[in-house]
């Protein structure tokens, strides 16, 4: 084998290993961001409508508290994956910074996989709690509830990733086609798409409400909406699962890459004074770095890099 072939053997097998993980991470990223955007907008809409109803008509919306509670749970636990993907979680890196680069990689691999294991364990506990809250209440068909747990988890993760890629494709196609439209036509088209999207969402929500209304057995429900409590609790293990996947991907990335990574895309690197000044909006001269012999600070966010 020639030197040229040897130089390309590493990147080739690395790219083969990276491809499925990058596909999974990108799909989950688009799905999670879209879900958070929709839930935060819905939370704001319900809260504003509730305030207006209380001040104008003298009575609050009956379902506002229940809806806000459900959306808050979704935003809180779905945000675990977003925080881990962008390396926004709290890190105690005093020991890590004192180690040489190879030892830092070993520590990152150990921390990533152990944190992933902890989150998967919490997801299992959360699922057990949700199923305990379910008791004998049944919403989904019998055949769906009999799917093995591992198969159900893999199916859910796959469907979320596929849904994220569908959202990404739709967003990219819209950007390409909207550039060829006149501003007025673009705005009208966007408004029409929003109306169609709201109508589709209302139709799907109506189907789900009908499904909930036809539930069987004893069921603990929310006071005003009649929504089964255990379905809200199932968001908790899903959030832990998505967070665990991100830490698992970070461990895999450190195993197959020469550089150190805090997540699949975010490197464990430092920002220069100029970069930090650009991010914070402060003059570079006003930034104090106490580390002797360096003008850089730890960058826990990093930057996307496909290398």
Backbone as CSV, one residue per row, in Angstrom:
resi,resn,N_x,N_y,N_z,CA_x,CA_y,CA_z,C_x,C_y,C_z
1,UNK,0.851,-1.185,0.000,0.000,0.000,0.000,0.891,1.241,0.000
2,UNK,0.588,2.192,-0.871,1.382,3.410,-0.968,1.060,4.351,0.174
3,UNK,1.958,5.370,0.304,1.738,6.344,1.374,0.462,7.137,1.150
4,UNK,0.164,7.374,-0.148,-1.054,8.135,-0.445,-2.288,7.351,-0.041
5,UNK,-2.294,6.042,-0.326,-3.438,5.222,0.057,-3.560,5.135,1.569
6,UNK,-2.437,5.038,2.260,-2.479,4.971,3.704,-3.030,6.258,4.297
7,UNK,-2.687,7.389,3.677,-3.179,8.667,4.201,-4.678,8.813,4.044
8,UNK,-5.243,8.099,3.038,-6.681,8.210,2.811,-7.465,7.098,3.497
9,UNK,-6.770,6.073,4.033,-7.500,4.968,4.646,-8.211,5.403,5.919
10,UNK,-7.568,6.298,6.695,-8.185,6.797,7.912,-9.469,7.559,7.636
11,UNK,-9.407,8.642,6.859,-10.626,9.395,6.581,-11.730,8.564,5.947
12,UNK,-11.364,7.540,5.119,-12.403,6.750,4.455,-13.209,5.940,5.471
13,UNK,-12.533,5.213,6.349,-13.294,4.416,7.313,-13.963,5.306,8.348
14,UNK,-13.350,6.447,8.639,-13.994,7.370,9.567,-15.281,7.930,8.970
15,UNK,-15.245,8.271,7.678,-16.444,8.815,7.042,-17.556,7.776,6.986
16,UNK,-17.185,6.492,6.799,-18.185,5.422,6.788,-18.846,5.302,8.159
17,UNK,-18.058,5.417,9.225,-18.610,5.326,10.574,-19.408,6.580,10.939
18,UNK,-18.950,7.727,10.463,-19.601,8.981,10.837,-20.950,9.156,10.166
19,UNK,-21.109,8.629,8.954,-22.309,8.918,8.161,-23.612,8.612,8.906
20,UNK,-23.809,7.395,9.457,-25.090,7.136,10.136,-25.285,7.974,11.390
21,UNK,-24.194,8.225,12.135,-24.322,9.031,13.347,-24.639,10.480,13.008
22,UNK,-24.026,11.005,11.935,-24.342,12.370,11.521,-25.785,12.480,11.034
23,UNK,-26.263,11.463,10.332,-27.652,11.457,9.876,-28.596,11.467,11.074
24,UNK,-28.295,10.645,12.081,-29.128,10.591,13.276,-29.098,11.910,14.032
25,UNK,-27.897,12.472,14.217,-27.770,13.710,14.980,-28.452,14.871,14.272
26,UNK,-28.301,14.967,12.951,-28.931,16.059,12.205,-30.453,15.964,12.266
27,UNK,-30.977,14.756,12.086,-32.427,14.579,12.146,-32.988,14.930,13.511
28,UNK,-32.340,14.450,14.581,-32.809,14.766,15.927,-32.694,16.258,16.223
29,UNK,-31.631,16.880,15.704,-31.435,18.317,15.919,-32.599,19.111,15.330
30,UNK,-32.957,18.813,14.093,-34.048,19.545,13.450,-35.379,19.278,14.146
31,UNK,-35.610,18.043,14.549,-36.873,17.729,15.225,-36.959,18.435,16.568
32,UNK,-35.888,18.372,17.366,-35.919,18.965,18.697,-36.086,20.477,18.620
33,UNK,-35.332,21.115,17.719,-35.460,22.570,17.592,-36.860,22.963,17.149
34,UNK,-37.419,22.224,16.196,-38.770,22.534,15.722,-39.789,22.338,16.842
35,UNK,-39.637,21.247,17.611,-40.566,20.993,18.709,-40.481,22.087,19.767
36,UNK,-39.263,22.516,20.092,-39.103,23.570,21.090,-39.688,24.890,20.601
37,UNK,-39.462,25.227,19.328,-40.005,26.475,18.774,-41.529,26.457,18.831
38,UNK,-42.129,25.353,18.396,-43.591,25.256,18.389,-44.145,25.329,19.804
39,UNK,-43.512,24.610,20.742,-44.017,24.587,22.118,-43.882,25.945,22.795
40,UNK,-42.768,26.637,22.572,-42.591,27.960,23.180,-43.586,28.956,22.591
41,UNK,-43.801,28.910,21.270,-44.804,29.786,20.656,-46.204,29.466,21.174
42,UNK,-46.507,28.179,21.312,-47.819,27.791,21.831,-47.983,28.234,23.278
43,UNK,-46.915,28.109,24.071,-46.981,28.542,25.464,-47.229,30.044,25.558
44,UNK,-46.515,30.810,24.734,-46.722,32.258,24.734,-48.134,32.611,24.285
45,UNK,-48.630,31.926,23.251,-49.968,32.209,22.739,-51.038,31.931,23.786
46,UNK,-50.936,30.774,24.448,-51.928,30.413,25.468,-51.867,31.377,26.651
47,UNK,-50.655,31.748,27.065,-50.508,32.657,28.209,-51.084,34.029,27.891
48,UNK,-50.779,34.564,26.697,-51.311,35.874,26.312,-52.832,35.815,26.173
49,UNK,-53.342,34.748,25.545,-54.794,34.617,25.388,-55.478,34.511,26.750
50,UNK,-54.829,33.836,27.691,-55.414,33.700,29.027,-55.476,35.050,29.735
51,UNK,-54.403,35.829,29.624,-54.388,37.157,30.245,-55.447,38.063,29.607
52,UNK,-55.546,38.042,28.286,-56.533,38.877,27.597,-57.950,38.453,27.978
53,UNK,-58.187,37.158,28.066,-59.514,36.681,28.432,-59.868,37.090,29.859
54,UNK,-58.893,37.034,30.761,-59.158,37.399,32.151,-59.448,38.888,32.297
55,UNK,-58.734,39.718,31.531,-58.903,41.162,31.664,-60.067,41.705,30.845
56,UNK,-60.391,41.059,29.735,-61.467,41.564,28.875,-62.813,40.957,29.253
57,UNK,-62.830,39.619,29.413,-64.101,38.935,29.679,-64.303,38.606,31.158
58,UNK,-63.265,38.820,31.971,-63.418,38.590,33.401,-63.278,37.153,33.838
59,UNK,-62.843,36.263,32.956,-62.664,34.854,33.318,-61.481,34.276,32.554
60,UNK,-60.744,33.403,33.211,-59.577,32.781,32.588,-60.006,31.601,31.717
61,UNK,-59.123,31.232,30.798,-59.377,30.049,29.969,-59.274,28.806,30.849
62,UNK,-60.230,27.940,30.724,-60.307,26.781,31.609,-59.119,25.845,31.442
63,UNK,-58.636,25.726,30.208,-57.599,24.746,29.916,-56.186,25.338,29.949
64,UNK,-56.038,26.635,30.233,-54.737,27.302,30.092,-53.673,26.692,30.991
65,UNK,-54.002,26.433,32.252,-53.002,25.905,33.180,-52.531,24.520,32.775
66,UNK,-53.464,23.666,32.360,-53.086,22.311,31.948,-52.205,22.336,30.709
67,UNK,-52.573,23.152,29.731,-51.782,23.235,28.499,-50.400,23.791,28.788
68,UNK,-50.331,24.836,29.618,-49.030,25.407,29.966,-48.162,24.400,30.705
69,UNK,-48.773,23.593,31.566,-48.016,22.578,32.292,-47.444,21.525,31.347
70,UNK,-48.261,21.067,30.393,-47.799,20.065,29.426,-46.658,20.635,28.580
71,UNK,-46.827,21.865,28.089,-45.802,22.483,27.248,-44.519,22.732,28.028
72,UNK,-44.639,23.088,29.313,-43.447,23.321,30.125,-42.650,22.038,30.309
73,UNK,-43.351,20.933,30.516,-42.662,19.642,30.641,-41.942,19.292,29.341
74,UNK,-42.601,19.510,28.209,-41.990,19.201,26.912,-40.745,20.055,26.691
75,UNK,-40.858,21.364,26.926,-39.724,22.262,26.696,-38.560,21.908,27.622
76,UNK,-38.859,21.618,28.882,-37.798,21.336,29.853,-37.009,20.089,29.480
77,UNK,-37.695,19.005,29.199,-36.993,17.740,28.998,-36.544,17.542,27.557
78,UNK,-37.247,18.127,26.595,-36.745,18.072,25.227,-35.502,18.941,25.064
79,UNK,-35.335,19.906,25.959,-34.163,20.764,25.905,-32.885,20.091,26.367
80,UNK,-32.986,18.911,26.977,-31.776,18.208,27.425,-30.885,17.879,26.234
81,UNK,-31.474,17.365,25.177,-30.701,17.009,23.992,-30.082,18.225,23.330
82,UNK,-30.828,19.347,23.271,-30.299,20.573,22.678,-29.104,21.077,23.482
83,UNK,-29.234,21.085,24.799,-28.136,21.559,25.635,-26.895,20.700,25.499
84,UNK,-27.076,19.377,25.446,-25.926,18.485,25.294,-25.315,18.607,23.899
85,UNK,-26.131,18.767,22.873,-25.613,18.864,21.504,-24.746,20.106,21.330
86,UNK,-25.140,21.208,21.947,-24.399,22.457,21.805,-23.447,22.698,22.978
87,UNK,-23.218,21.665,23.785,-22.267,21.728,24.898,-22.581,22.882,25.841
88,UNK,-23.856,23.079,26.139,-24.286,24.138,27.045,-24.515,23.619,28.459
89,UNK,-24.204,22.369,28.718,-24.385,21.821,30.054,-23.234,22.272,30.963
90,UNK,-23.460,22.187,32.266,-22.452,22.588,33.245,-21.304,21.581,33.229
91,UNK,-20.075,22.103,33.186,-18.891,21.242,33.191,-17.941,21.704,34.294
92,UNK,-17.438,20.738,35.078,-16.408,21.011,36.065,-15.105,20.492,35.462
93,UNK,-14.325,21.405,34.861,-13.198,20.990,34.022,-11.841,21.318,34.633
94,UNK,-11.773,21.510,35.962,-10.487,21.870,36.571,-9.457,20.760,36.364
95,UNK,-9.834,19.508,36.652,-8.913,18.380,36.467,-8.646,18.162,34.985
96,UNK,-9.702,18.283,34.174,-9.575,18.075,32.728,-8.540,19.020,32.117
97,UNK,-8.532,20.291,32.534,-7.627,21.279,31.932,-6.173,21.057,32.321
98,UNK,-5.938,20.343,33.412,-4.563,20.091,33.855,-3.940,18.879,33.167
99,UNK,-4.750,18.095,32.482,-4.260,16.866,31.868,-3.716,17.136,30.466
100,UNK,-2.801,16.293,29.974,-2.383,16.392,28.563,-3.532,15.995,27.645
101,UNK,-3.365,16.279,26.351,-4.470,16.125,25.414,-4.970,14.685,25.341
102,UNK,-4.074,13.713,25.322,-4.500,12.309,25.232,-5.271,11.895,26.480
103,UNK,-4.788,12.348,27.644,-5.508,12.035,28.872,-6.865,12.734,28.908
104,UNK,-6.941,13.944,28.324,-8.219,14.628,28.228,-9.201,13.839,27.375
105,UNK,-8.697,13.260,26.283,-9.572,12.448,25.431,-10.111,11.238,26.186
106,UNK,-9.233,10.563,26.938,-9.673,9.408,27.730,-10.744,9.829,28.727
107,UNK,-10.514,10.968,29.390,-11.488,11.453,30.362,-12.802,11.820,29.692
108,UNK,-12.727,12.464,28.513,-13.949,12.821,27.794,-14.729,11.583,27.376
109,UNK,-14.034,10.562,26.909,-14.706,9.319,26.521,-15.394,8.686,27.730
110,UNK,-14.673,8.645,28.853,-15.237,8.044,30.070,-16.456,8.830,30.539
111,UNK,-16.333,10.161,30.589,-17.437,10.992,31.066,-18.627,10.910,30.116
112,UNK,-18.370,10.913,28.813,-19.465,10.872,27.842,-20.270,9.588,27.959
113,UNK,-19.579,8.457,28.004,-20.299,7.181,28.055,-20.968,6.955,29.408
114,UNK,-20.318,7.358,30.496,-20.949,7.188,31.810,-22.158,8.112,31.962
115,UNK,-22.062,9.341,31.443,-23.210,10.243,31.490,-24.345,9.708,30.622
116,UNK,-23.997,9.166,29.454,-25.024,8.554,28.610,-25.706,7.397,29.336
117,UNK,-24.908,6.567,30.001,-25.484,5.455,30.761,-26.392,5.937,31.874
118,UNK,-25.979,7.019,32.570,-26.813,7.570,33.641,-28.138,8.082,33.101
119,UNK,-28.095,8.798,31.970,-29.328,9.322,31.386,-30.223,8.198,30.872
120,UNK,-29.636,7.159,30.303,-30.441,6.010,29.876,-31.096,5.333,31.085
121,UNK,-30.369,5.264,32.194,-30.938,4.679,33.404,-32.088,5.538,33.928
122,UNK,-31.914,6.872,33.919,-32.991,7.769,34.330,-34.189,7.663,33.390
123,UNK,-33.908,7.468,32.094,-35.004,7.272,31.144,-35.784,6.006,31.481
124,UNK,-35.078,4.966,31.872,-35.747,3.722,32.258,-36.605,3.917,33.500
125,UNK,-36.057,4.647,34.496,-36.833,4.943,35.697,-38.049,5.808,35.359
126,UNK,-37.849,6.792,34.471,-38.961,7.645,34.074,-40.053,6.864,33.357
127,UNK,-39.643,5.930,32.512,-40.625,5.092,31.818,-41.388,4.217,32.805
128,UNK,-40.670,3.671,33.790,-41.340,2.845,34.808,-42.346,3.676,35.601
129,UNK,-41.977,4.928,35.917,-42.900,5.796,36.654,-44.126,6.130,35.808
130,UNK,-43.916,6.399,34.522,-45.040,6.724,33.643,-45.986,5.539,33.488
131,UNK,-45.418,4.353,33.328,-46.278,3.171,33.197,-46.989,2.855,34.506
132,UNK,-46.331,3.184,35.648,-47.016,2.997,36.930,-48.183,3.970,37.070
133,UNK,-48.003,5.196,36.565,-49.098,6.172,36.598,-50.223,5.785,35.648
134,UNK,-49.880,5.018,34.627,-50.887,4.607,33.652,-51.900,3.648,34.278
135,UNK,-51.416,2.726,35.103,-52.252,1.705,35.725,-53.019,0.945,34.648
136,UNK,-54.318,0.960,34.727,-55.097,0.185,33.749,-55.663,1.053,32.635
137,UNK,-55.301,2.345,32.623,-55.804,3.222,31.563,-55.153,2.864,30.229
138,UNK,-55.944,2.844,29.171,-55.410,2.519,27.857,-55.907,3.539,26.842
139,UNK,-54.937,4.134,26.101,-55.268,5.070,25.033,-54.886,4.485,23.690
140,UNK,-53.651,4.000,23.588,-53.176,3.422,22.338,-53.751,2.029,22.136
141,UNK,-53.825,1.557,20.902,-54.331,0.210,20.648,-53.501,-0.857,21.346
142,UNK,-54.105,-1.994,21.562,-53.441,-3.098,22.261,-52.169,-3.536,21.549
143,UNK,-52.202,-3.589,20.219,-51.033,-4.049,19.466,-49.843,-3.125,19.667
144,UNK,-50.098,-1.814,19.786,-49.007,-0.860,19.972,-48.381,-1.032,21.341
145,UNK,-49.194,-1.242,22.360,-48.674,-1.356,23.723,-47.887,-2.639,23.938
146,UNK,-48.034,-3.622,23.043,-47.324,-4.890,23.204,-45.988,-4.920,22.466
147,UNK,-45.590,-3.817,21.845,-44.286,-3.752,21.181,-43.187,-3.828,22.237
148,UNK,-42.137,-4.650,22.055,-41.043,-4.716,23.037,-40.438,-3.341,23.285
149,UNK,-39.967,-3.118,24.512,-39.478,-1.791,24.893,-38.309,-1.345,24.021
150,UNK,-37.335,-2.240,23.798,-36.166,-1.875,22.992,-36.594,-1.547,21.559
151,UNK,-37.468,-2.368,20.993,-37.948,-2.102,19.644,-38.720,-0.793,19.569
152,UNK,-39.522,-0.503,20.604,-40.256,0.753,20.624,-39.340,1.965,20.708
153,UNK,-38.278,1.850,21.519,-37.328,2.955,21.649,-36.627,3.213,20.319
154,UNK,-36.136,2.148,19.691,-35.460,2.313,18.401,-36.395,2.883,17.349
155,UNK,-37.645,2.431,17.364,-38.613,2.932,16.389,-38.903,4.413,16.618
156,UNK,-39.043,4.818,17.877,-39.313,6.222,18.183,-38.147,7.106,17.759
157,UNK,-36.910,6.688,18.087,-35.731,7.480,17.717,-35.628,7.593,16.202
158,UNK,-35.878,6.488,15.493,-35.823,6.513,14.033,-36.885,7.438,13.456
159,UNK,-38.105,7.378,13.993,-39.176,8.234,13.492,-38.883,9.712,13.769
160,UNK,-38.294,10.004,14.930,-37.935,11.390,15.238,-36.872,11.899,14.275
161,UNK,-35.870,11.065,13.990,-34.816,11.474,13.060,-35.373,11.673,11.654
162,UNK,-36.233,10.761,11.203,-36.845,10.901,9.878,-37.712,12.163,9.823
163,UNK,-38.481,12.407,10.890,-39.286,13.621,10.938,-38.430,14.874,10.878
164,UNK,-37.282,14.859,11.582,-36.379,16.003,11.529,-35.832,16.244,10.141
165,UNK,-35.478,15.170,9.436,-34.962,15.326,8.074,-36.060,15.820,7.129
166,UNK,-37.296,15.400,7.354,-38.397,15.918,6.533,-38.578,17.419,6.757
167,UNK,-38.465,17.856,8.022,-38.551,19.286,8.322,-37.404,20.040,7.658
168,UNK,-36.202,19.460,7.717,-35.045,20.110,7.102,-35.218,20.236,5.600
169,UNK,-35.675,19.165,4.955,-35.883,19.209,3.514,-36.938,20.250,3.137
170,UNK,-38.012,20.301,3.915,-39.040,21.291,3.639,-38.529,22.714,3.799
171,UNK,-37.715,22.927,4.825,-37.150,24.258,5.052,-36.208,24.656,3.924
172,UNK,-35.351,23.728,3.495,-34.415,24.036,2.420,-35.139,24.281,1.102
173,UNK,-36.159,23.477,0.799,-36.914,23.678,-0.445,-37.643,25.014,-0.430
174,UNK,-38.171,25.385,0.743,-38.860,26.667,0.836,-37.898,27.823,0.605
175,UNK,-36.685,27.727,1.191,-35.707,28.791,0.994,-35.316,28.915,-0.477
176,UNK,-35.142,27.793,-1.153,-34.753,27.838,-2.560,-35.848,28.438,-3.426
177,UNK,-37.077,28.016,-3.200,-38.175,28.459,-4.065,-38.625,29.877,-3.725
178,UNK,-38.505,30.275,-2.448,-38.982,31.599,-2.066,-38.122,32.713,-2.637
179,UNK,-36.844,32.401,-2.918,-35.971,33.427,-3.475,-36.409,33.861,-4.868
180,UNK,-37.099,32.972,-5.584,-37.541,33.297,-6.937,-38.878,34.044,-6.958
181,UNK,-39.504,34.216,-5.799,-40.808,34.865,-5.737,-40.669,36.348,-5.400
182,UNK,-41.662,37.104,-5.805,-41.718,38.504,-5.427,-42.028,38.611,-3.923
183,UNK,-41.591,39.690,-3.280,-41.817,39.814,-1.823,-43.277,39.633,-1.420
184,UNK,-44.215,40.269,-2.162,-45.621,40.156,-1.805,-46.107,38.723,-1.962
185,UNK,-45.734,38.074,-3.069,-46.126,36.686,-3.292,-45.510,35.782,-2.239
186,UNK,-44.267,36.068,-1.854,-43.612,35.269,-0.834,-44.348,35.355,0.498
187,UNK,-44.763,36.575,0.869,-45.475,36.746,2.139,-46.837,36.054,2.104
188,UNK,-47.547,36.187,0.967,-48.849,35.530,0.846,-48.708,34.014,0.885
189,UNK,-47.678,33.504,0.211,-47.447,32.057,0.224,-47.117,31.574,1.631
190,UNK,-46.302,32.338,2.349,-45.952,31.977,3.715,-47.182,31.972,4.610
191,UNK,-48.044,32.965,4.438,-49.273,33.022,5.227,-50.180,31.832,4.918
192,UNK,-50.274,31.488,3.610,-51.105,30.344,3.232,-50.547,29.048,3.817
193,UNK,-49.223,28.890,3.784,-48.618,27.685,4.369,-48.852,27.616,5.864
194,UNK,-48.795,28.756,6.537,-49.068,28.764,7.978,-50.503,28.362,8.268
195,UNK,-51.443,28.872,7.468,-52.845,28.505,7.663,-53.045,27.008,7.441
196,UNK,-52.451,26.485,6.360,-52.564,25.043,6.092,-51.919,24.242,7.218
197,UNK,-50.765,24.714,7.706,-50.097,24.019,8.797,-50.931,23.998,10.064
198,UNK,-51.564,25.144,10.392,-52.428,25.191,11.573,-53.650,24.290,11.407
199,UNK,-54.215,24.253,10.202,-55.367,23.387,9.958,-54.983,21.915,10.090
200,UNK,-53.812,21.555,9.543,-53.347,20.180,9.667,-53.070,19.827,11.126
201,UNK,-52.443,20.754,11.863,-52.172,20.507,13.275,-53.472,20.364,14.063
202,UNK,-54.476,21.211,13.747,-55.762,21.115,14.438,-56.454,19.786,14.137
203,UNK,-56.340,19.321,12.887,-56.949,18.036,12.522,-56.286,16.884,13.267
204,UNK,-54.937,16.891,13.305,-54.229,15.841,14.028,-54.532,15.899,15.516
205,UNK,-54.603,17.119,16.060,-54.927,17.251,17.476,-56.341,16.754,17.761
206,UNK,-57.271,17.016,16.832,-58.625,16.515,16.996,-58.672,14.993,17.017
207,UNK,-57.894,14.365,16.138,-57.833,12.908,16.144,-57.279,12.382,17.466
208,UNK,-56.254,13.068,17.979,-55.674,12.623,19.237,-56.650,12.826,20.394
209,UNK,-57.374,13.954,20.390,-58.360,14.197,21.439,-59.458,13.139,21.395
210,UNK,-59.862,12.765,20.199,-60.863,11.698,20.066,-60.321,10.380,20.599
211,UNK,-59.039,10.123,20.325,-58.411,8.909,20.837,-58.374,8.920,22.355
212,UNK,-58.054,10.082,22.921,-58.026,10.208,24.386,-59.428,10.056,24.958
213,UNK,-60.412,10.636,24.264,-61.784,10.536,24.753,-62.319,9.119,24.745
214,UNK,-61.803,8.270,23.880,-62.250,6.882,23.782,-61.392,5.929,24.612
215,UNK,-60.628,6.469,25.558,-59.769,5.619,26.389,-60.628,4.672,27.212
216,UNK,-59.992,3.597,27.646,-60.694,2.590,28.444,-59.968,2.397,29.763
217,UNK,-60.694,1.888,30.751,-60.100,1.585,32.044,-60.003,2.801,32.941
218,UNK,-59.453,2.592,34.130,-59.235,3.680,35.076,-58.081,4.554,34.579
219,UNK,-58.221,5.844,34.719,-57.200,6.731,34.179,-57.154,8.013,35.000
220,UNK,-55.947,8.366,35.452,-55.749,9.642,36.136,-55.585,10.722,35.076
221,UNK,-56.459,11.732,35.109,-56.463,12.752,34.063,-56.306,14.130,34.687
222,UNK,-55.955,15.116,33.831,-55.887,16.503,34.265,-57.293,17.056,34.449
223,UNK,-57.408,18.008,35.354,-58.724,18.444,35.816,-59.567,19.086,34.720
224,UNK,-58.976,19.967,33.923,-59.779,20.743,32.972,-59.821,20.157,31.570
225,UNK,-58.757,19.497,31.147,-58.706,18.988,29.775,-59.050,17.512,29.671
226,UNK,-58.987,16.773,30.765,-59.210,15.333,30.707,-58.076,14.579,30.050
227,UNK,-56.917,15.229,29.944,-55.748,14.626,29.291,-55.084,13.639,30.252
228,UNK,-54.812,12.404,29.816,-54.180,11.429,30.713,-52.824,11.914,31.214
229,UNK,-52.609,11.838,32.517,-51.387,12.355,33.120,-50.175,11.553,32.676
230,UNK,-50.335,10.252,32.491,-49.176,9.419,32.197,-48.569,9.736,30.836
231,UNK,-49.358,10.257,29.897,-48.808,10.633,28.593,-47.860,11.825,28.748
232,UNK,-48.208,12.763,29.630,-47.289,13.872,29.914,-46.009,13.356,30.558
233,UNK,-46.133,12.399,31.468,-44.949,11.844,32.123,-44.034,11.131,31.134
234,UNK,-44.564,10.629,30.038,-43.734,9.916,29.067,-42.781,10.845,28.327
235,UNK,-43.017,12.158,28.401,-42.060,13.105,27.830,-40.742,13.063,28.592
236,UNK,-40.815,12.769,29.890,-39.608,12.763,30.734,-38.597,11.710,30.271
237,UNK,-38.966,10.438,30.141,-37.975,9.471,29.639,-37.517,9.760,28.218
238,UNK,-38.390,10.360,27.388,-37.969,10.717,26.031,-36.866,11.772,26.077
239,UNK,-37.009,12.766,26.958,-35.972,13.784,27.087,-34.650,13.208,27.583
240,UNK,-34.712,12.336,28.587,-33.491,11.686,29.068,-32.860,10.820,27.975
241,UNK,-33.692,10.158,27.184,-33.185,9.330,26.095,-32.447,10.169,25.066
242,UNK,-33.026,11.303,24.666,-32.375,12.164,23.676,-31.073,12.748,24.222
243,UNK,-31.054,13.109,25.498,-29.820,13.598,26.099,-28.758,12.517,26.157
244,UNK,-29.166,11.298,26.518,-28.211,10.191,26.550,-27.640,9.883,25.184
245,UNK,-28.464,10.002,24.139,-27.973,9.773,22.776,-26.893,10.781,22.428
246,UNK,-27.068,12.036,22.848,-26.064,13.056,22.536,-24.737,12.778,23.230
247,UNK,-24.773,12.359,24.479,-23.524,12.035,25.173,-22.892,10.767,24.592
248,UNK,-23.722,9.825,24.165,-23.191,8.632,23.514,-22.497,9.001,22.204
249,UNK,-23.114,9.899,21.418,-22.495,10.351,20.172,-21.187,11.085,20.441
250,UNK,-21.136,11.850,21.542,-19.891,12.541,21.893,-18.786,11.531,22.195
251,UNK,-19.114,10.450,22.908,-18.120,9.415,23.173,-17.642,8.739,21.907
252,UNK,-18.574,8.437,20.992,-18.196,7.807,19.723,-17.315,8.741,18.914
253,UNK,-17.643,10.044,18.895,-16.846,10.997,18.115,-15.417,11.078,18.650
254,UNK,-15.249,11.019,19.961,-13.904,11.037,20.532,-13.138,9.755,20.232
255,UNK,-13.845,8.655,20.048,-13.182,7.387,19.723,-12.660,7.364,18.292
256,UNK,-13.377,7.996,17.365,-13.023,7.867,15.949,-12.331,9.110,15.397
257,UNK,-12.184,10.163,16.209,-11.572,11.399,15.732,-10.297,11.701,16.511
258,UNK,-9.382,12.399,15.851,-8.121,12.751,16.497,-8.300,13.870,17.507
259,UNK,-9.209,14.817,17.238,-9.442,15.932,18.151,-10.373,15.520,19.284
260,UNK,-10.411,16.364,20.311,-11.306,16.153,21.442,-12.618,16.879,21.205
261,UNK,-13.728,16.219,21.527,-15.048,16.774,21.267,-15.889,16.726,22.534
262,UNK,-16.667,17.812,22.738,-17.638,17.857,23.821,-18.983,17.289,23.390
263,UNK,-19.260,17.336,22.111,-20.446,16.720,21.530,-20.070,16.302,20.109
264,UNK,-21.037,15.850,19.330,-20.702,15.344,18.004,-20.048,16.410,17.138
265,UNK,-20.477,17.662,17.251,-19.934,18.731,16.413,-19.026,19.706,17.155
266,UNK,-19.166,19.822,18.461,-18.487,20.871,19.206,-17.167,20.376,19.775
267,UNK,-16.077,21.008,19.323,-14.748,20.631,19.785,-14.479,21.161,21.187
268,UNK,-13.586,20.476,21.880,-13.093,20.934,23.172,-11.893,21.834,22.904
269,UNK,-12.157,23.140,22.722,-11.123,24.052,22.304,-11.287,25.383,23.020
270,UNK,-10.374,26.296,22.726,-10.350,27.598,23.371,-10.706,28.692,22.372
271,UNK,-11.327,29.737,22.906,-11.587,30.942,22.118,-10.482,31.963,22.373
272,UNK,-10.067,32.654,21.336,-9.126,33.753,21.508,-9.862,34.960,22.073
273,UNK,-9.114,35.953,22.490,-9.724,37.164,23.032,-10.597,37.851,21.995
274,UNK,-10.153,37.843,20.745,-10.922,38.498,19.689,-12.250,37.777,19.452
275,UNK,-12.212,36.434,19.455,-13.443,35.669,19.244,-14.416,35.869,20.393
276,UNK,-13.882,35.869,21.625,-14.748,36.076,22.774,-15.336,37.481,22.769
277,UNK,-14.537,38.471,22.371,-15.039,39.840,22.288,-16.157,39.942,21.258
278,UNK,-16.015,39.214,20.158,-17.051,39.227,19.134,-18.337,38.596,19.646
279,UNK,-18.226,37.516,20.448,-19.405,36.844,20.976,-20.089,37.675,22.055
280,UNK,-19.301,38.329,22.928,-19.870,39.063,24.056,-20.185,40.511,23.727
281,UNK,-19.566,41.050,22.668,-19.762,42.454,22.337,-18.901,43.397,23.138
282,UNK,-17.978,42.857,23.949,-17.082,43.679,24.751,-15.774,43.907,24.011
283,UNK,-15.120,45.020,24.245,-13.798,45.235,23.640,-12.792,44.200,24.124
284,UNK,-11.909,43.790,23.224,-10.935,42.755,23.577,-10.037,43.196,24.724
285,UNK,-9.771,44.498,24.831,-8.910,44.976,25.899,-9.551,44.900,27.271
286,UNK,-10.901,44.823,27.310,-11.598,44.764,28.594,-11.698,43.357,29.145
287,UNK,-11.296,42.365,28.346,-11.389,40.972,28.767,-10.115,40.570,29.475
288,UNK,-10.259,40.103,30.724,-9.114,39.719,31.541,-8.974,38.211,31.531
289,UNK,-7.808,37.710,31.222,-7.537,36.286,31.257,-6.490,36.042,32.320
290,UNK,-6.873,35.327,33.347,-5.972,35.114,34.466,-5.002,33.984,34.212
291,UNK,-5.277,33.150,33.221,-4.369,32.029,32.936,-3.053,32.574,32.411
292,UNK,-1.976,32.270,33.100,-0.665,32.783,32.706,-0.249,32.206,31.373
293,UNK,0.283,33.093,30.511,0.853,32.628,29.251,-0.159,32.333,28.179
294,UNK,-1.434,32.733,28.349,-2.418,32.477,27.309,-3.421,33.605,27.264
295,UNK,-3.959,33.861,26.094,-5.009,34.877,25.960,-6.279,34.223,25.461
296,UNK,-6.520,33.016,25.938,-7.696,32.282,25.494,-8.483,31.810,26.692
297,UNK,-9.766,31.575,26.457,-10.641,31.046,27.487,-11.317,29.817,26.945
298,UNK,-11.856,29.035,27.876,-12.462,27.782,27.470,-13.726,28.026,26.675
299,UNK,-13.845,27.365,25.577,-15.035,27.471,24.750,-15.849,26.209,24.923
300,UNK,-16.900,26.280,25.750,-17.731,25.114,25.970,-18.761,24.929,24.886
301,UNK,-18.879,25.934,24.000,-19.817,25.779,22.910,-19.146,25.226,21.670
302,UNK,-17.906,25.616,21.444,-17.170,25.103,20.286,-17.769,25.594,18.998
303,UNK,-17.446,24.876,17.935,-17.999,25.214,16.626,-18.189,23.965,15.830
304,UNK,-19.119,24.006,14.917,-19.390,22.826,14.121,-18.242,22.546,13.184
305,UNK,-17.849,21.296,13.172,-16.737,20.908,12.322,-16.969,19.472,11.924
306,UNK,-17.007,19.223,10.666,-17.277,17.880,10.166,-16.023,17.050,10.031
307,UNK,-14.882,17.589,10.408,-13.641,16.848,10.253,-13.424,15.826,11.330
